[in-house]
Amino acid sequence: MTSREKDASVLPFAQSTPPADALRTMLSQLIHDVLETEFAGVVGAARYERSEARRGVRNGFRTRSLRTRVGTLELRIPRDRDGTFQPSLFARFQRAEQALVATLAEMYVQGVSTRKVSAIVEQLCGESISASTVSAMTATLDASLAAWRARPLTAKAYPVLIIDAHVERVRREGQVRSTAALWVAGVGADGYREHLGLWLGASESGASLRAVFEDLVKRGLTDVQYVVSDEHAGLVQAIRRFFPEAAHQRCQVHFQRNAREKVSAPALQERLRDGLRDVWAAPTRPEAEARLARLVTTLQDDAPRVAAWLEQQAPDTLAVYALPTREARRRLATTNSIEHDHMAVRRRTSVVRVFPNEASFLRLGTALAVERNEQWLGRRYIPAVVPATTEEPLMPAA
């Protein structure tokens, strides 16, 4: 047997199956294995196993279609004699898809859907869908997502917060208005991150931002030492009020966008971009400050207002140097971690365009946050800076 023949015998789909079919085959097998393992735990015995611990009797299978990004899978779901087995996998796997379908259905029922939305709803939900059907579709999902947003934050400490806002168009009081969702993620002393919550407000106003921090503190958030976010007066004031000891890092990506908007000449934009990158690449804060001073000097003749703005504002982007490791500084200089979730919302809402109400926006955003937390499990974001059981500060005193 040749090496090619041997490889083909081990991986039968590797040579003859198109990539999409191969992915479907692999995913289908994985899901069936997960279903079988979960079902064995419910009935107390594996398939064909004799066990005194058995708590149920198998009764064949039922079929179900599962839509995935590699196509529709036709699955065989194990069934027990009492008909009580409900696999948890589907709720986890399709939570965001459920939220999106509910949003489309609301648009359909309220008469604000496009022809494309109508076609999708008919395909996913059936040709006939009513307001009562949509209500039933969203009730259970909304309750579980609301419980997640209100969960206590006392199980561990989060010395680091990553905060960013995302704006979508939402129909309110008969008008389409821009509505901001504020996302807050926390990073524990163990280096693992998770979304702590999602809040909606008509704008990033001081009152709505204070309400966000009041909610976080009420749920048990304490001892925050470092916050990275965009520069927003109300947000910075709220951080200083609720966590006065925390260092505030202005997101370097947002800052670079702000700087670019202050000049129109392409050559000057390029000088500014390269100069800021050079400042932030410095190995220490004193060196970064020295590079910033040189950048300000080089711009004083050609762009004196920009030079003055940099001299005043750019030091806010250097708080990251207080972090103890290079990896932590690289990760926590920006809000990119949450920006990626904003893109996930936009990908799923390219059909929606305008949310039918605030509840639908909150539902989809929360579902994506929960889904992201599950993806982050077991994936350390930054090196553990201190053991979670100690009270040693994240950032050593100067």
Backbone hydrogen bonds, N-H to C=O, Kabsch-Sander energy under -0.5 kcal/mol:
donor,donor_aa,acceptor,acceptor_aa,energy
6,K,2,T,-2.5
7,D,3,S,-2.3
8,A,4,R,-2.2
9,S,5,E,-1.8
10,V,6,K,-1.5
11,L,7,D,-2.7
14,A,11,L,-1.8
15,Q,11,L,-0.5
16,S,12,P,-0.5
17,T,13,F,-1.6
22,A,18,P,-2.5
23,L,19,P,-2.4
24,R,20,A,-2.2
25,T,21,D,-2.5
26,M,22,A,-2.5
27,L,23,L,-2.9
28,S,24,R,-2.8
29,Q,25,T,-2.2
30,L,26,M,-2.2
31,I,27,L,-2.6
32,H,28,S,-2.4
33,D,29,Q,-2.2
34,V,30,L,-2.2
35,L,31,I,-2.7
36,E,32,H,-2.4
37,T,33,D,-2.3
38,E,34,V,-2.5
39,F,35,L,-2.6
40,A,36,E,-2.4
41,G,37,T,-1.6
42,V,38,E,-1.5
43,V,39,F,-2.4
44,G,40,A,-1.5
45,A,40,A,-0.9
49,E,46,A,-1.9
51,S,49,E,-0.6
54,R,51,S,-1.2
55,R,43,V,-4.2
56,G,43,V,-1.2
59,N,79,R,-3.5
62,R,77,I,-2.2
64,R,75,L,-2.0
66,L,73,L,-2.6
68,T,71,G,-1.5
71,G,68,T,-1.5
73,L,66,L,-3.0
75,L,64,R,-3.2
75,L,73,L,-0.7
77,I,62,R,-3.7
77,I,75,L,-0.6
79,R,60,G,-2.1
81,R,57,V,-2.5
83,G,80,D,-1.4
92,R,88,S,-1.6
93,F,89,L,-2.9
94,Q,90,F,-2.1
95,R,92,R,-0.5
98,Q,94,Q,-2.9
99,A,95,R,-2.0
100,L,96,A,-2.1
101,V,97,E,-2.6
102,A,98,Q,-2.4
103,T,99,A,-2.0
104,L,100,L,-2.5
105,A,101,V,-2.6
106,E,102,A,-2.2
107,M,103,T,-2.0
108,Y,104,L,-2.2
109,V,105,A,-2.6
110,Q,106,E,-2.4
111,G,108,Y,-0.9
112,V,107,M,-2.0
113,S,107,M,-0.8
118,S,114,T,-2.4
119,A,115,R,-2.0
120,I,116,K,-1.9
121,V,117,V,-2.7
122,E,118,S,-2.3
123,Q,119,A,-1.7
124,L,120,I,-2.5
125,C,121,V,-3.1
126,G,122,E,-1.1
129,I,127,E,-0.5
134,V,130,S,-2.1
135,S,131,A,-2.4
136,A,132,S,-2.2
137,M,133,T,-2.1
138,T,134,V,-2.0
139,A,135,S,-1.7
140,T,136,A,-0.7
142,D,138,T,-3.1
143,A,139,A,-1.9
144,S,140,T,-2.0
145,L,141,L,-2.1
146,A,142,D,-2.4
147,A,143,A,-2.0
148,W,144,S,-1.6
149,R,145,L,-2.1
150,A,146,A,-1.2
151,R,148,W,-1.2
153,L,219,R,-3.5
158,Y,222,T,-0.6
160,V,187,V,-1.5
161,L,226,Y,-2.2
162,I,185,A,-2.9
163,I,228,V,-2.5
164,D,183,W,-2.0
166,H,181,A,-2.4
168,E,179,T,-2.3
170,V,168,E,-0.5
170,V,177,R,-3.0
171,R,355,F,-2.7
172,R,170,V,-0.6
172,R,175,Q,-3.6
175,Q,172,R,-2.0
177,R,170,V,-3.2
177,R,175,Q,-0.6
179,T,168,E,-2.8
180,A,201,G,-1.8
181,A,166,H,-2.9
182,L,199,W,-3.2
183,W,164,D,-3.0
183,W,181,A,-0.6
184,V,197,G,-1.8
185,A,162,I,-2.7
186,G,194,E,-3.0
187,V,160,V,-2.4
188,G,192,Y,-2.9
189,A,157,A,-0.6
191,G,188,G,-2.1
194,E,186,G,-2.1
196,L,184,V,-3.1
197,G,184,V,-1.3
199,W,182,L,-1.9
201,G,180,A,-2.2
205,S,203,S,-2.0
209,L,205,S,-2.1
210,R,206,G,-2.3
211,A,207,A,-1.8
212,V,208,S,-1.4
213,F,209,L,-1.8
214,E,210,R,-2.5
215,D,211,A,-2.0
216,L,212,V,-2.1
217,V,213,F,-2.6
218,K,214,E,-2.4
219,R,215,D,-1.8
220,G,217,V,-1.5
221,L,216,L,-2.3
225,Q,159,P,-2.4
226,Y,159,P,-1.9
227,V,247,A,-2.7
228,V,161,L,-2.3
229,S,249,Q,-2.0
232,H,230,D,-0.9
236,V,232,H,-2.9
237,Q,233,A,-2.2
238,A,234,G,-1.9
239,I,235,L,-2.4
240,R,236,V,-2.3
241,R,237,Q,-1.9
242,F,238,A,-2.5
243,F,239,I,-2.7
246,A,243,F,-1.9
247,A,225,Q,-2.6
249,Q,227,V,-3.4
249,Q,247,A,-0.6
250,R,248,H,-0.6
250,R,316,D,-2.4
251,C,229,S,-2.8
252,Q,333,A,-2.0
255,F,251,C,-2.2
256,Q,252,Q,-2.2
257,R,253,V,-1.8
258,N,254,H,-2.5
259,A,255,F,-2.5
260,R,256,Q,-2.2
261,E,257,R,-1.7
262,K,258,N,-0.5
262,K,259,A,-1.2
263,V,260,R,-1.2
269,Q,265,A,-2.4
270,E,266,P,-2.3
271,R,267,A,-2.0
272,L,268,L,-2.4
273,R,269,Q,-2.6
274,D,270,E,-2.7
275,G,271,R,-2.3
276,L,272,L,-2.4
277,R,273,R,-2.2
278,D,274,D,-1.9
279,V,275,G,-2.0
280,W,276,L,-2.5
281,A,277,R,-1.1
282,A,279,V,-1.3
288,A,284,T,-2.1
289,E,285,R,-2.8
290,A,286,P,-1.9
291,R,287,E,-2.3
292,L,288,A,-2.3
293,A,289,E,-2.1
294,R,290,A,-1.8
295,L,291,R,-2.2
296,V,292,L,-2.5
297,T,293,A,-2.0
298,T,294,R,-2.1
299,L,295,L,-1.1
299,L,296,V,-0.5
300,Q,296,V,-0.8
300,Q,297,T,-0.7
303,A,299,L,-3.0
307,A,303,A,-2.4
308,A,304,P,-2.3
309,W,305,R,-2.3
310,L,306,V,-2.8
311,E,307,A,-2.3
312,Q,308,A,-1.7
313,Q,309,W,-3.0
314,A,310,L,-2.0
316,D,313,Q,-1.9
317,T,314,A,-2.4
318,L,315,P,-1.7
321,Y,318,L,-1.6
322,A,319,A,-2.1
323,L,320,V,-1.8
329,R,325,T,-2.1
330,R,326,R,-2.3
331,R,327,E,-2.2
332,L,328,A,-2.4
333,A,330,R,-0.5
334,T,331,R,-0.5
338,I,335,T,-1.3
339,E,335,T,-2.0
340,H,336,N,-1.8
341,D,338,I,-0.8
342,H,338,I,-1.6
343,M,339,E,-1.7
344,A,340,H,-1.4
345,V,341,D,-1.8
346,R,342,H,-2.2
347,R,343,M,-2.3
348,R,344,A,-1.6
349,T,345,V,-1.5
350,S,347,R,-0.7
353,R,349,T,-2.5
354,V,352,V,-3.3
355,F,169,R,-2.7
361,F,357,N,-1.3
362,L,358,E,-2.7
363,R,359,A,-2.4
364,L,360,S,-2.2
365,G,361,F,-2.4
366,T,362,L,-2.5
367,A,363,R,-2.4
368,L,364,L,-2.1
369,A,365,G,-1.9
370,V,366,T,-2.6
371,E,367,A,-2.2
372,R,368,L,-2.4
373,N,369,A,-2.2
374,E,370,V,-1.8
375,Q,371,E,-1.6
376,W,372,R,-2.1
377,L,373,N,-0.9
379,R,376,W,-2.3
380,R,378,G,-0.6
381,Y,191,G,-2.4
382,I,191,G,-1.6
385,V,189,A,-0.9
386,V,189,A,-1.2
390,T,387,P,-1.9
